[in-house]
Amino acid sequence: MKRFLLCTLAFTFTATAATAAVTVDYYNKDSKDHSFEAICSGSKYTLEVRSSTTGAATIQGSAPCKVKHEGGEISLSGGEKIEIKDGKISLR
C-alpha cells in the first residue's frame, strides 16, 4: 500500500509539471496584435495578444516567465492582470 501511494504521488507531480502554464488577463490598448518573447525555466515561448481587446493569454511554460517588451522585461507567475500600451507591458 505504501509503495502504491508513493507511485501515485510521483505520477501526480510528474503530470502536473508536464502541463505547466502561465495564464494572464490582458487589456491591449494598441490597435495591433503583439507577440512577446517569453523565457520560462530556460525555454523560449511566445505570449500573443490580440489588438484592441481584453482577454486571457497562456504561455505554455513553467512559472516564473520573463517576458520581453518595448519597455524592458517583466516577470509573470500567472494570474496577473496586465495592460499593453505602445508595446509596453505594465501590471494593472
Backbone as a printed PyTorch tensor [residue, N CA C, xyz], in Angstrom:
tensor([[[  0.8230,  -1.1880,   0.0000],
         [  0.0000,   0.0000,   0.0000],
         [  0.8690,   1.2540,   0.0000]],

        [[  1.9330,   1.2330,   0.8080],
         [  2.8330,   2.3750,   0.8850],
         [  3.4890,   2.6280,  -0.4720]],

        [[  3.8820,   1.5660,  -1.1320],
         [  4.5210,   1.6760,  -2.4430],
         [  3.5340,   2.2420,  -3.4660]],

        [[  2.2920,   1.8120,  -3.3930],
         [  1.2560,   2.3080,  -4.3010],
         [  1.0640,   3.8100,  -4.1290]],

        [[  1.0170,   4.2780,  -2.8810],
         [  0.8390,   5.7020,  -2.6210],
         [  2.0200,   6.5170,  -3.1410]],

        [[  3.2240,   6.0240,  -2.9430],
         [  4.4040,   6.7260,  -3.4440],
         [  4.3960,   6.8150,  -4.9590]],

        [[  4.0220,   5.7380,  -5.6380],
         [  3.9410,   5.7390,  -7.0980],
         [  2.8680,   6.7100,  -7.5810]],

        [[  1.7330,   6.7490,  -6.8940],
         [  0.6480,   7.6610,  -7.2590],
         [  1.0840,   9.1100,  -7.1000]],

        [[  1.7510,   9.4360,  -5.9910],
         [  2.2450,  10.7900,  -5.7780],
         [  3.2760,  11.1850,  -6.8270]],

        [[  4.1820,  10.2950,  -7.1490],
         [  5.2010,  10.5760,  -8.1560],
         [  4.5530,  10.8430,  -9.5080]],

        [[  3.5600,  10.0580,  -9.8680],
         [  2.8650,  10.2470, -11.1340],
         [  2.1290,  11.5900, -11.1510]],

        [[  1.4920,  11.9500, -10.0560],
         [  0.7490,  13.2080,  -9.9710],
         [  1.6780,  14.3970, -10.1560]],

        [[  2.8210,  14.4030,  -9.4790],
         [  3.7540,  15.5140,  -9.6120],
         [  4.3390,  15.5830, -11.0200]],

        [[  4.6080,  14.4610, -11.6380],
         [  5.1280,  14.4380, -12.9950],
         [  4.0890,  14.9660, -13.9710]],

        [[  2.8580,  14.5650, -13.8340],
         [  1.7910,  15.0150, -14.7210],
         [  1.5420,  16.5070, -14.5600]],

        [[  1.6240,  17.0160, -13.3390],
         [  1.4210,  18.4350, -13.0930],
         [  2.5220,  19.2540, -13.7480]],

        [[  3.7430,  18.8320, -13.6490],
         [  4.8540,  19.5690, -14.2430],
         [  4.7570,  19.5670, -15.7610]],

        [[  4.2650,  18.5150, -16.3440],
         [  4.1870,  18.4240, -17.7970],
         [  3.1410,  19.3550, -18.3740]],

        [[  2.1350,  19.7440, -17.5890],
         [  1.0810,  20.6070, -18.0930],
         [  1.1810,  22.0210, -17.5350]],

        [[  2.3530,  22.4250, -17.0940],
         [  2.5300,  23.7420, -16.5070],
         [  2.2770,  24.8370, -17.5380]],

        [[  1.6250,  25.8940, -17.0870],
         [  1.3500,  27.0300, -17.9580],
         [  1.1560,  28.2720, -17.1020]],

        [[  1.4200,  29.4150, -17.7010],
         [  1.2380,  30.7030, -17.0500],
         [  0.1450,  31.4400, -17.8170]],

        [[ -0.9490,  31.7560, -17.1360],
         [ -2.0580,  32.4610, -17.7710],
         [ -2.2000,  33.8420, -17.1520]],

        [[ -2.3600,  34.8560, -18.0010],
         [ -2.5450,  36.2350, -17.5450],
         [ -3.7490,  36.8460, -18.2580]],

        [[ -4.4300,  37.7440, -17.5570],
         [ -5.5010,  38.5260, -18.1740],
         [ -4.8560,  39.7820, -18.7390]],

        [[ -5.2770,  40.1960, -19.9280],
         [ -4.6640,  41.3680, -20.5360],
         [ -5.7020,  42.3370, -21.0880]],

        [[ -5.2690,  43.5780, -21.2100],
         [ -6.0350,  44.6190, -21.8870],
         [ -5.0540,  45.2780, -22.8450]],

        [[ -5.2380,  45.0840, -24.1430],
         [ -4.3490,  45.6380, -25.1500],
         [ -4.9610,  46.9280, -25.6870]],

        [[ -4.3690,  48.0590, -25.3260],
         [ -4.8540,  49.3590, -25.7750],
         [ -4.3660,  49.6870, -27.1840]],

        [[ -3.4090,  48.9360, -27.6890],
         [ -2.8630,  49.1850, -29.0310],
         [ -3.7940,  48.6350, -30.1030]],

        [[ -3.7350,  49.2350, -31.2760],
         [ -4.5760,  48.7860, -32.3900],
         [ -3.8700,  47.7440, -33.2510]],

        [[ -2.8900,  47.0640, -32.6720],
         [ -2.2180,  45.9850, -33.3990],
         [ -1.9590,  44.7980, -32.4760]],

        [[ -1.8670,  43.6110, -33.0880],
         [ -1.5290,  42.4030, -32.3430],
         [ -0.0740,  42.4800, -31.8930]],

        [[  0.2300,  41.8120, -30.7910],
         [  1.6090,  41.7510, -30.3000],
         [  2.0030,  40.3090, -30.0260]],

        [[  3.2690,  40.0010, -30.2850],
         [  3.8780,  38.7230, -29.9170],
         [  5.1200,  39.0580, -29.1010]],

        [[  5.1200,  38.6530, -27.8400],
         [  6.2370,  38.9360, -26.9540],
         [  7.0090,  37.6590, -26.6800]],

        [[  8.3390,  37.7630, -26.6500],
         [  9.1860,  36.6050, -26.3330],
         [  9.1660,  36.3730, -24.8260]],

        [[  8.9370,  35.1320, -24.4340],
         [  8.9050,  34.7670, -23.0220],
         [  9.8980,  33.6400, -22.7640]],

        [[ 10.6130,  33.7220, -21.6490],
         [ 11.5440,  32.6670, -21.2550],
         [ 11.0770,  32.1140, -19.9140]],

        [[ 10.7240,  30.8320, -19.9240],
         [ 10.2270,  30.1500, -18.7220],
         [ 11.1090,  28.9330, -18.4730]],

        [[ 11.7420,  28.8920, -17.3190],
         [ 12.6220,  27.7720, -16.9470],
         [ 13.6410,  27.4600, -18.0360]],

        [[ 14.1740,  28.4990, -18.6660],
         [ 15.2060,  28.3330, -19.6760],
         [ 14.7110,  28.0180, -21.0770]],

        [[ 13.4180,  27.8610, -21.2720],
         [ 12.8590,  27.5680, -22.5990],
         [ 12.1280,  28.7910, -23.1430]],

        [[ 12.1790,  28.9500, -24.4760],
         [ 11.5400,  30.0970, -25.1160],
         [ 10.1120,  29.7760, -25.5330]],

        [[  9.2310,  30.7370, -25.2800],
         [  7.8270,  30.6400, -25.6500],
         [  7.3960,  31.9840, -26.2020]],

        [[  6.1520,  32.0880, -26.6250],
         [  5.6170,  33.3350, -27.1390],
         [  4.3140,  33.6730, -26.4320]],

        [[  4.1850,  34.9310, -26.0190],
         [  2.9520,  35.4480, -25.4540],
         [  2.3020,  36.2810, -26.5480]],

        [[  1.1420,  35.8420, -27.0020],
         [  0.4560,  36.5450, -28.0820],
         [ -0.8210,  37.1830, -27.5640]],

        [[ -1.0220,  38.4660, -27.9350],
         [ -2.2280,  39.1870, -27.5560],
         [ -2.8260,  39.8460, -28.7900]],

        [[ -4.1400,  39.8950, -28.8460],
         [ -4.8500,  40.4750, -29.9880],
         [ -5.0180,  41.9720, -29.8030]],

        [[ -5.1520,  42.6720, -30.9190],
         [ -5.2620,  44.1280, -30.8980],
         [ -6.5740,  44.6060, -30.2810]],

        [[ -6.5000,  45.7100, -29.5710],
         [ -7.6620,  46.4220, -29.0160],
         [ -8.6690,  45.5130, -28.3220]],

        [[ -8.1820,  44.5730, -27.5210],
         [ -9.0780,  43.6310, -26.8490],
         [ -8.6890,  43.4320, -25.3880]],

        [[ -9.6160,  42.8590, -24.6800],
         [ -9.3910,  42.3620, -23.3300],
         [ -9.5560,  40.8560, -23.4240]],

        [[ -8.6630,  40.1120, -22.7980],
         [ -8.7680,  38.6610, -22.8670],
         [ -7.7890,  37.9910, -21.9350]],

        [[ -7.5660,  36.7180, -22.1680],
         [ -6.6010,  35.9430, -21.3970],
         [ -5.6250,  35.3010, -22.3710]],

        [[ -4.3760,  35.2380, -21.9840],
         [ -3.3450,  34.6100, -22.8090],
         [ -2.5740,  33.6190, -21.9520]],

        [[ -2.1450,  32.5370, -22.5750],
         [ -1.4340,  31.4800, -21.8620],
         [ -0.0620,  31.2560, -22.4850]],

        [[  0.9390,  31.1650, -21.6130],
         [  2.2940,  30.7920, -22.0230],
         [  2.4640,  29.3520, -21.5720]],

        [[  2.8270,  28.4540, -22.4660],
         [  2.9190,  27.0290, -22.1520],
         [  4.2340,  26.6580, -21.4800]],

        [[  4.6110,  27.3720, -20.4400],
         [  5.8460,  27.0780, -19.7260],
         [  5.6410,  27.1560, -18.2250]],

        [[  6.6740,  26.8170, -17.4740],
         [  6.6170,  26.8470, -16.0090],
         [  6.9360,  28.2430, -15.4950]],

        [[  6.2210,  28.6670, -14.4720],
         [  6.4400,  29.9880, -13.8690],
         [  7.7210,  29.9810, -13.0400]],

        [[  8.3510,  31.1100, -12.8750],
         [  8.0190,  32.4030, -13.4540],
         [  8.5600,  32.5310, -14.8710]],

        [[  7.9220,  33.4000, -15.6490],
         [  8.3410,  33.6550, -17.0240],
         [  8.7850,  35.1050, -17.1450]],

        [[  9.8960,  35.3120, -17.8040],
         [ 10.3880,  36.6600, -18.0880],
         [  9.9300,  36.9990, -19.5070]],

        [[  9.1770,  38.0870, -19.6310],
         [  8.6190,  38.4870, -20.9170],
         [  9.2630,  39.7990, -21.3460]],

        [[  9.8460,  39.8010, -22.5580],
         [ 10.4950,  40.9950, -23.1010],
         [  9.4680,  41.8260, -23.8550]],

        [[  9.5080,  43.1600, -23.6270],
         [  8.5970,  44.0700, -24.3110],
         [  9.3320,  45.3740, -24.5950]],

        [[  8.6500,  46.3360, -25.2170],
         [  9.2740,  47.6030, -25.6080],
         [  9.9040,  48.3440, -24.4280]],

        [[  9.3300,  48.1940, -23.2360],
         [  9.8200,  48.9080, -22.0570],
         [ 10.8400,  48.1370, -21.2440]],

        [[ 11.2400,  46.9580, -21.6970],
         [ 12.2130,  46.1490, -20.9670],
         [ 11.7580,  44.7210, -20.7880]],

        [[ 11.6470,  44.3010, -19.5350],
         [ 11.2970,  42.9190, -19.2200],
         [ 10.4140,  42.8910, -17.9800]],

        [[  9.4570,  41.9720, -17.9560],
         [  8.5620,  41.8170, -16.8100],
         [  8.5040,  40.3380, -16.4450]],

        [[  8.3830,  40.0470, -15.1610],
         [  8.2940,  38.6670, -14.6900],
         [  6.8320,  38.3430, -14.3890]],

        [[  6.3350,  37.2370, -14.9540],
         [  4.9500,  36.8130, -14.7640],
         [  4.9220,  35.4130, -14.1570]],

        [[  4.0810,  35.2370, -13.1460],
         [  3.9350,  33.9360, -12.4960],
         [  2.5920,  33.2970, -12.7980]],

        [[  1.6740,  34.0750, -13.3320],
         [  0.3320,  33.5780, -13.6160],
         [ -0.6770,  34.2580, -12.7190]],

        [[ -1.8140,  34.6050, -13.2810],
         [ -2.8610,  35.2520, -12.5190],
         [ -2.7810,  36.7710, -12.5270]],

        [[ -1.7180,  37.3320, -13.0910],
         [ -1.6000,  38.7840, -13.1350],
         [ -2.5720,  39.3780, -14.1540]],

        [[ -2.8630,  40.6560, -13.9600],
         [ -3.6310,  41.4270, -14.9340],
         [ -2.6590,  42.4330, -15.5060]],

        [[ -2.4750,  42.3890, -16.8280],
         [ -1.5120,  43.2730, -17.4670],
         [ -2.2140,  44.1770, -18.4690]],

        [[ -1.5410,  45.2770, -18.7780],
         [ -2.0390,  46.2250, -19.7650],
         [ -0.9310,  46.4800, -20.7720]],

        [[ -1.2810,  46.5110, -22.0480],
         [ -0.3030,  46.7610, -23.0920],
         [ -0.6470,  48.0890, -23.7470]],

        [[  0.3330,  48.9900, -23.7920],
         [  0.1630,  50.2720, -24.4600],
         [  1.4850,  50.6490, -25.0920]],

        [[  1.4740,  50.9870, -26.3700],
         [  2.6820,  51.3380, -27.1180],
         [  3.7320,  50.2150, -27.0580]],

        [[  3.2790,  48.9660, -27.0130],
         [  4.1770,  47.8310, -26.9850],
         [  4.8040,  47.5500, -25.6430]],

        [[  4.4060,  48.3060, -24.6110],
         [  4.9470,  48.1400, -23.2630],
         [  3.9220,  47.4440, -22.3820]],

        [[  4.4080,  46.5350, -21.5450],
         [  3.5420,  45.7900, -20.6320],
         [  3.6750,  46.3800, -19.2320]],

        [[  2.5320,  46.6140, -18.5920],
         [  2.5380,  47.0510, -17.1890],
         [  1.4860,  46.2670, -16.4260]],

        [[  1.6920,  46.1290, -15.1180],
         [  0.7240,  45.4470, -14.2640],
         [ -0.4340,  46.3960, -13.9810]],

        [[ -1.6420,  45.8600, -13.9910],
         [ -2.8290,  46.6810, -13.7130],
         [ -3.1910,  46.6020, -12.2590]]])
